[in-house]
Amino acid sequence: MARSRDFSIFLLKDDYDATTALKDDHKLIEAVPATRLPSEASLFVLDGQPRAPWWKTYFGVDRELWQASKGALVFLPVADRVCVLAFGHVSHNLRDESYEYDFGIRVTLNCVDPTKLKNTDTLEPGSARRQRTQHAMETDLTYFDFDQDSSVLKSITGKVKAEYADVLKHATGGSGLRVSTPVVSADLIDLCERLLDLYADESYIESFPDIQKIVPVRDPTQVSRLNRNLEKAVRRRADNLQLAVPEMLDYSRDSDSMYAMFEAGGQGELYSDVAIVHYYDHLTAKGIDVRTLTIEQLKAHRLKLVNQDGDRRDSHSVFKSLLFDTSLSRDSAAYYLNEGNWYEVDRDYVNGLQTRLDPFWCDLTFLEDCSEHLEADYNKEIGKKAGYVCLDTTDVSRKGQTQVEPCDVYTVIDDHAVLVHVKISTASSQLSHLFNQGTNAVELLRSDDESPDKLKELLRAKAKEKDDVGSLTAPVDAGRYSVVFAIITRKDPVRKSLNLPLFSRISLARNIRALDRLMHVPVTFGFIKNIAPPQPVQPKPKKARTPRGGSDKP
């Protein structure tokens, strides 16, 4: 039996081939001759120069030690398309827009046995949370805690069905396809033809029906309209824009030495985290007006992950690194951008969200308008009123466990302990955190005997002189809680749930279901009018640290 070997395979879009798919600054050696290349294939090789590992000098090792990066891309014409076989760490030399983003995952969903899955990578766009789940034994998707309402399946690994076992042993699909196969080089075209058939097949929908609430947008006219929405949002620095590394990172290896650096109009400075505010800062430093940014610029600007010396680890376009959700006029669907691709969320599901959420909206007349710029200041002001207690940054968890804040503001209404959670923002990631926090607090208060006692201790310690402490603590003794999500915004409250970004609505619906249906805890959400005067833009001091050997010149 032939030995199985690992392949990473990408499928180029119709308009791309070996002459157009590579980045302009690639360092690959072109048209390298090889005697066993399939017909019409072309080979590009990475032949990195040997250099000593960093720890050789660090420890003063008295021995010749060298390491070098080697890799290759093979462009293989197959049935009017072009497949790219990648070996080593070289696929980043392909243009982000050159390959089909769903090739790997669709092929994998069609060829794996649904009951023999091993690994999933998922993304929750609302919070930009990525999660990798592995099982020691082969199992089906239900055991991977995949929330089809709020998560996107980015990668899946499993054992292939029996009918493909002659050419594949296992498959992992994301944008690219990683397979283990025993086929020889002469049979690679036949293998890729079978993979193209699998890519065109839609039978996976029957095997994996729960992943169909979110589907790709393929219509170029729609994509163009969505890109215009993104352009406008970036120019006005919309709060539902996020920037995130568009892949899973190995933080066990890189967490202490990984920095973000932008390249737009010249090399930038190092930042300890990836955030869109740093991108805006970089543009300002380079004299680029955010108000005139275009999609082409977003695709050209780079987010680079580097070490503290400025040596590159990975590089992605800013466009590919953006997370954004939006809608189109005269269109009931909702759309979001992830990893440079647009997705449409099931229209019936989106319409149903409003029907499910709006009955839980209420006019928060028991809370005052917000004239402060910081949530902490607003919470303190509300906490000064008789019958209200500010519990911001407090903790009701057991000693040594992760801190759980019971709420930002506490009061009693209709014999219920009202746990008010406050947020000055309609940014998706922050709201998702707020909603999860509200559910986690009630779960702890209901499940841990010590937590209610801690809550009562906090109320006694923070109660004002005129407060009836017994009335404040009585609902806690009775276990009667209600939750209020109070969102401070300048938006018109008449829109109710439509004021929230798509994935915040999904997150809110999930948490309302947990509180209202599963725990039978009354829950409402509403808006507090933001009347704080706009803050003047403060110039930010230039950071002193720049990467070694780097330059601020364009």
C-alpha positions in Angstrom: 0.0 0.0 0.0 1.3 3.5 -1.0 2.3 5.8 1.9 -0.3 8.5 2.6 1.0 12.1 2.4 -0.5 15.3 3.7 -1.7 17.9 1.1 -3.1 21.4 1.5 -5.3 22.3 -1.5 -6.9 25.6 -2.5 -9.2 26.3 -5.4 -8.6 29.5 -7.4 -11.5 31.6 -8.5 -12.4 31.6 -12.2 -10.4 34.8 -13.0 -7.1 33.7 -11.4 -4.2 31.5 -12.4 -0.5 31.1 -11.6 0.2 34.5 -13.2 -2.3 36.5 -11.2 -2.9 34.7 -7.9 0.4 35.5 -6.2 1.1 38.7 -4.2 3.4 41.2 -5.9 6.0 40.9 -3.1 6.2 37.1 -3.0 9.7 35.6 -2.7 9.0 32.3 -4.5 11.3 31.0 -7.3 9.1 30.7 -10.4 8.8 27.9 -12.9 11.1 25.5 -11.2 11.6 22.4 -13.4 10.5 19.0 -12.0 10.3 15.6 -13.8 7.1 14.4 -12.1 4.9 17.4 -12.3 1.4 16.7 -13.7 0.8 18.0 -17.2 0.6 21.8 -17.5 1.3 22.2 -13.8 3.8 24.9 -12.7 6.0 24.8 -9.6 6.9 27.8 -7.4 9.5 27.1 -4.6 10.4 28.9 -1.4 14.1 28.4 -0.8 14.8 30.4 2.3 18.4 31.2 3.2 19.8 29.2 6.2 20.2 31.1 9.4 21.1 30.2 13.0 18.2 29.7 15.4 17.8 32.6 17.9 18.7 30.4 20.9 22.1 29.6 19.5 23.4 33.0 20.3 21.2 33.3 23.4 23.0 30.3 25.0 26.3 30.7 23.2 26.1 27.3 21.5 29.5 26.4 20.1 28.3 24.3 17.2 27.3 25.0 13.6 23.4 25.0 13.6 21.3 26.3 10.7 17.7 26.3 9.8 15.8 27.4 6.7 12.2 27.9 5.5 11.4 25.6 2.5 8.1 25.3 0.7 6.3 25.1 -2.6 3.1 26.0 -4.5 2.0 23.8 -7.4 -0.6 25.4 -9.7 -2.5 22.5 -11.3 -5.1 23.2 -14.1 -8.1 20.9 -13.6 -11.3 21.0 -15.7 -11.1 24.7 -16.5 -10.2 25.6 -12.9 -6.9 25.8 -11.1 -6.1 24.0 -7.9 -3.1 25.0 -5.8 -1.2 22.5 -3.8 0.7 24.1 -0.9 3.6 22.6 0.9 5.2 24.3 3.9 4.2 27.7 5.2 3.7 29.3 1.8 0.0 29.7 1.2 0.1 33.3 2.6 1.7 34.2 -0.7 -1.7 33.8 -2.4 -3.8 36.9 -2.7 -6.6 36.9 -0.2 -9.2 37.4 -2.9 -7.7 34.8 -5.3 -9.2 31.6 -3.9 -12.6 30.2 -3.1 -13.1 30.8 0.7 -15.5 27.8 1.1 -13.8 25.2 -1.0 -12.2 23.2 1.9 -15.2 23.2 4.2 -17.8 22.3 1.5 -15.6 19.4 0.2 -15.1 18.2 3.8 -18.8 18.4 4.7 -19.6 16.3 1.6 -16.9 13.6 2.0 -16.7 13.0 5.8 -18.8 10.6 7.7 -21.2 12.9 9.9 -20.8 10.4 12.8 -17.0 10.4 12.7 -16.0 14.0 13.4 -12.9 14.9 15.4 -12.4 18.6 15.5 -14.3 21.9 14.8 -13.1 25.5 14.7 -16.0 28.0 15.1 -16.3 31.8 15.1 -19.0 33.8 17.0 -18.9 37.0 15.0 -20.8 39.0 17.7 -18.0 38.7 20.2 -15.2 37.8 17.7 -14.7 34.6 19.8 -13.0 31.7 18.1 -13.3 28.2 19.6 -11.6 25.0 18.8 -13.3 21.8 20.1 -11.7 18.4 19.9 -13.0 14.9 20.8 -10.9 12.0 21.6 -13.4 9.7 20.0 -15.1 10.1 16.6 -18.6 11.6 17.1 -21.3 13.8 15.4 -21.7 17.6 15.4 -24.1 17.7 18.3 -21.3 16.8 20.7 -19.3 19.9 19.6 -21.6 22.4 21.2 -22.1 24.2 17.9 -24.6 27.0 18.2 -26.0 27.3 14.7 -27.8 30.6 15.6 -24.7 32.6 16.5 -21.7 30.7 15.3 -20.0 30.1 11.9 -18.3 26.8 11.3 -14.9 27.8 10.0 -13.2 24.4 9.9 -14.1 20.7 10.5 -12.1 17.5 10.6 -13.3 14.0 10.3 -12.9 10.5 8.8 -14.0 10.2 5.2 -16.9 8.0 4.0 -16.1 4.6 2.7 -16.6 5.6 -1.0 -13.7 8.0 -0.7 -11.4 5.8 1.3 -9.4 4.7 -1.7 -8.0 8.2 -2.2 -8.5 10.0 1.2 -8.0 8.9 4.8 -9.2 12.0 6.6 -10.1 15.6 5.7 -9.9 19.0 7.3 -11.8 21.8 5.6 -11.7 25.6 6.0 -10.8 28.0 3.2 -8.3 25.3 2.0 -8.6 21.6 2.2 -6.1 19.5 4.1 -6.2 15.8 3.2 -4.1 12.7 3.7 -3.9 10.7 0.5 -1.8 7.9 -1.0 -2.2 9.0 -4.6 1.0 9.4 -6.6 1.8 12.6 -8.5 0.5 11.2 -11.8 -3.0 10.8 -10.3 -3.3 14.2 -8.7 -5.4 15.6 -11.6 -7.9 12.7 -11.1 -8.0 13.4 -7.3 -8.6 17.1 -7.9 -11.4 16.4 -10.4 -13.2 14.3 -7.7 -12.7 17.2 -5.2 -14.2 19.6 -7.7 -17.3 17.3 -8.0 -17.5 17.3 -4.2 -17.3 21.1 -4.1 -20.3 21.4 -6.5 -22.3 18.9 -4.5 -25.0 20.2 -2.1 -25.9 16.9 -0.5 -24.0 18.0 2.7 -27.1 20.1 3.5 -29.0 16.9 4.4 -26.1 15.6 6.6 -25.5 19.0 8.3 -28.8 20.9 8.2 -28.0 23.1 11.3 -25.3 25.1 9.5 -27.5 26.6 6.9 -28.7 29.7 8.7 -25.7 31.5 7.4 -24.8 31.2 3.7 -22.3 32.9 1.4 -23.2 35.9 -0.8 -22.2 35.2 -4.4 -24.0 37.9 -6.4 -21.4 40.5 -7.5 -24.0 43.3 -7.4 -24.9 42.5 -3.8 -21.2 42.3 -2.9 -20.6 45.7 -4.4 -23.5 47.2 -2.4 -22.3 45.6 0.8 -18.7 46.9 0.2 -20.1 50.4 -0.1 -21.8 50.0 3.2 -18.5 48.9 4.7 -16.7 51.8 3.2 -19.2 54.2 4.8 -19.0 52.5 8.2 -15.2 52.7 8.2 -15.2 56.3 7.2 -17.5 57.2 10.1 -15.8 54.8 12.5 -19.0 52.9 13.2 -19.2 51.1 16.5 -20.2 47.8 15.0 -16.8 47.5 13.2 -14.2 45.2 14.8 -10.7 44.1 13.8 -9.5 40.6 14.6 -6.9 38.2 13.4 -8.7 36.0 10.8 -7.3 32.7 12.0 -6.7 30.6 15.1 -3.5 31.5 16.8 -1.2 29.4 18.9 -1.1 31.6 22.0 0.9 28.9 23.9 3.8 29.7 21.5 3.3 33.3 20.6 1.4 35.1 23.4 4.4 36.7 25.0 6.1 37.7 21.7 3.3 38.5 19.3 2.6 42.1 18.4 0.4 43.8 15.8 1.8 46.2 13.2 0.0 48.0 10.4 1.4 48.8 7.0 -0.4 51.6 5.2 1.6 54.4 3.7 4.7 53.0 5.4 5.6 50.6 8.2 4.0 51.3 11.6 4.6 50.9 15.2 4.1 47.8 17.4 0.8 47.3 19.4 0.3 44.8 22.0 -3.1 43.8 20.7 -5.2 43.9 17.6 -7.8 46.6 17.6 -9.4 48.9 15.0 -8.6 52.0 17.1 -4.9 51.2 16.5 -5.5 51.0 12.7 -7.1 54.4 12.9 -4.2 55.7 14.9 -1.7 54.4 12.3 -3.6 56.0 9.4 -3.6 59.4 11.3 0.1 59.1 11.9 0.7 58.4 8.2 -1.5 61.4 7.1 -4.2 59.2 5.6 -7.7 60.5 6.1 -10.1 57.9 7.5 -13.0 59.8 5.9 -11.8 59.0 2.4 -10.8 55.3 2.8 -11.8 53.0 0.0 -12.3 49.2 -0.3 -9.2 49.0 -2.4 -7.2 50.7 0.4 -8.6 48.3 3.0 -7.5 45.4 0.8 -4.1 46.9 0.3 -3.4 47.8 3.9 -1.8 45.0 5.9 -2.2 43.8 9.5 1.0 42.0 10.3 1.7 39.8 13.3 5.3 40.3 14.3 7.7 39.6 17.2 9.2 42.3 19.3 12.0 42.8 16.7 9.5 43.4 13.9 10.1 40.0 12.2 6.9 38.9 10.5 5.0 35.8 11.6 1.8 36.3 9.6 0.2 38.9 7.4 -3.4 39.7 6.4 -5.2 42.5 4.6 -7.1 44.8 6.8 -10.2 44.0 4.7 -9.9 40.3 5.6 -9.4 41.1 9.2 -12.6 43.2 9.6 -15.8 42.0 11.3 -18.9 43.9 10.3 -22.7 43.4 10.0 -25.1 45.5 8.0 -28.3 45.4 5.9 -29.4 46.6 2.5 -32.3 49.0 1.7 -35.5 47.3 0.7 -34.0 43.9 1.8 -35.1 42.1 4.9 -31.9 40.0 5.1 -28.9 40.7 7.3 -25.4 40.4 6.2 -22.0 40.2 7.8 -18.4 40.3 6.7 -15.9 37.8 8.0 -12.4 36.9 6.7 -13.0 39.1 3.6 -16.2 37.3 2.6 -19.9 38.3 2.9 -22.5 36.1 4.4 -26.3 36.3 4.4 -28.2 35.2 7.5 -31.4 33.3 6.9 -34.1 36.0 6.2 -36.9 34.1 8.1 -34.6 33.8 11.1 -33.7 37.5 11.1 -37.3 38.5 10.8 -38.2 36.1 13.6 -35.6 37.7 15.9 -37.5 41.0 16.0 -40.7 39.1 16.8 -39.0 37.2 19.6 -37.1 40.2 21.1 -39.4 43.2 20.9 -41.9 41.9 23.5 -39.0 42.0 26.0 -38.3 45.7 25.3 -39.5 48.2 27.9 -39.2 51.9 28.6 -36.7 52.2 31.5 -38.5 55.0 33.3 -36.9 54.0 36.6 -33.5 54.9 35.3 -32.3 58.4 34.5 -30.8 59.8 31.3 -27.0 59.5 31.1 -25.0 62.7 31.2 -21.7 61.0 32.0 -19.1 59.7 29.6 -18.2 56.6 31.6 -20.4 53.7 32.7 -18.8 53.7 36.1 -19.7 57.3 36.7 -23.3 56.7 35.6 -23.6 53.7 37.8 -22.3 55.6 40.8 -24.8 58.5 40.2 -27.7 56.1 40.0 -26.5 54.3 43.1 -26.8 57.5 45.1 -30.6 57.4 44.8 -32.6 56.0 47.6 -33.5 52.4 47.0 -30.6 51.9 44.5 -27.2 50.4 45.2 -24.2 50.5 42.8 -22.6 47.1 42.6 -20.3 47.8 39.7 -17.0 45.8 39.9 -18.2 43.8 42.9 -18.0 40.0 43.1 -20.3 37.3 44.4 -18.3 34.3 43.3 -16.5 31.8 45.7 -13.0 32.7 46.8 -10.4 31.8 44.3 -12.9 31.5 41.4 -13.4 33.8 38.4 -15.0 37.1 39.4 -18.7 37.3 38.7 -20.3 40.7 39.0 -24.0 40.4 40.1 -25.0 43.6 38.3 -24.1 47.3 37.8 -27.0 48.7 39.7 -29.4 46.9 42.1 -32.9 47.9 43.1 -36.1 46.3 44.2 -39.3 46.5 42.1 -42.5 44.4 42.7 -40.7 42.3 45.3 -38.0 41.3 42.9 -34.3 41.9 43.1 -33.7 43.8 39.9 -30.2 43.2 38.5 -29.5 46.1 36.1 -26.6 45.6 33.7 -25.5 48.8 32.0 -23.5 49.4 28.8 -22.6 52.7 27.0 -22.3 51.2 23.5 -24.1 49.3 20.8 -20.9 47.6 19.7 -21.6 44.0 19.1 -18.7 42.5 21.2 -19.5 44.6 24.2 -23.2 43.9 24.2 -22.6 40.2 23.8 -20.5 40.3 26.9 -23.2 42.3 28.7 -25.9 39.8 27.9 -23.8 36.8 28.9 -22.8 38.5 32.1 -26.5 38.9 33.1 -27.2 35.2 32.6 -24.0 34.1 34.3 -24.8 36.2 37.4 -28.3 34.6 37.8 -26.9 31.1 37.2 -24.4 31.6 40.0 -26.9 33.2 42.4 -29.3 30.3 41.8 -26.7 27.4 41.9 -24.2 28.5 44.6 -25.3 28.8 48.2 -22.6 31.3 49.1 -23.3 33.8 46.3 -26.7 35.0 47.7 -25.1 35.6 51.1 -22.3 37.6 49.4 -24.8 39.6 47.6 -26.7 40.4 50.8 -23.4 41.4 52.5 -22.7 43.8 49.6 -26.1 45.3 49.9 -25.7 45.8 53.7 -22.3 47.4 53.3 -23.3 49.8 50.5 -26.9 50.6 51.6 -27.5 54.3 52.3 -28.7 55.5 55.7 -32.3 56.0 54.6 -32.5 52.6 52.8 -34.6 49.8 54.2 -31.9 47.1 54.2 -34.5 44.4 54.9 -36.5 45.4 51.9 -33.3 45.3 49.7 -32.3 41.8 50.8 -35.7 40.1 51.2 -36.0 39.2 47.4 -32.6 37.6 47.6 -33.7 35.4 50.5 -36.7 34.5 48.4 -34.7 33.9 45.3 -36.8 36.3 43.3 -34.6 37.9 40.6 -35.3 39.9 37.5 -32.7 41.1 34.9 -32.6 44.4 33.0 -30.2 45.1 30.2 -29.9 48.9 30.0 -28.1 50.2 26.9 -27.0 53.9 26.8 -27.3 55.2 23.3 -28.2 58.2 21.2 -30.3 56.0 18.9 -34.1 56.4 18.7 -35.7 53.8 21.1 -38.7 53.4 18.8 -36.6 50.9 16.8 -36.3 48.6 19.8 -34.3 45.5 18.9 -33.4 46.9 15.5 -31.0 49.3 17.3 -28.8 46.4 18.1 -26.3 44.8 15.7 -27.3 41.5 14.2 -25.1 39.3 16.4 -26.0 41.2 19.5 -29.7 40.4 18.7 -28.7 36.8 18.3 -26.8 36.9 21.6 -29.7 38.7 23.4 -32.2 36.1 22.1 -30.1 33.3 23.4 -29.7 34.8 26.8 -33.4 35.8 27.1 -34.2 32.1 26.3 -31.9 31.0 29.1 -33.3 33.5 31.6 -37.0 33.5 30.7 -37.7 30.0 29.6 -35.1 27.9 31.4 -34.6 29.8 34.6 -38.0 31.5 34.7 -36.4 34.8 35.5 -38.2 38.0 34.2 -35.9 39.8 31.8 -36.2 43.0 29.8 -34.0 45.3 27.8 -34.3 49.0 27.0 -32.4 52.2 26.2 -31.2 55.0 28.3 -30.9 58.4 26.5 -27.3 59.5 26.2 -27.2 63.3 26.8 -23.5 63.6 27.5 -21.9 66.3 25.4 -19.6 64.9 22.7 -16.0 64.6 23.9 -13.4 66.6 21.9 -10.9 64.4 20.1 -7.6 64.4 22.1 -4.3 64.0 20.2 -2.6 60.9 21.1 1.1 61.0 22.0 3.4 59.2 19.5 4.6 55.9 20.8 8.4 55.8 21.3 8.8 52.1 20.4 9.3 51.1 16.8 10.4 47.7 15.5 14.2 47.2 15.3 15.4 48.0 11.8 12.0 49.5 10.9 11.2 52.9 9.4 8.3 55.3 9.7 8.9 56.6 6.2 6.5 55.6 3.5 
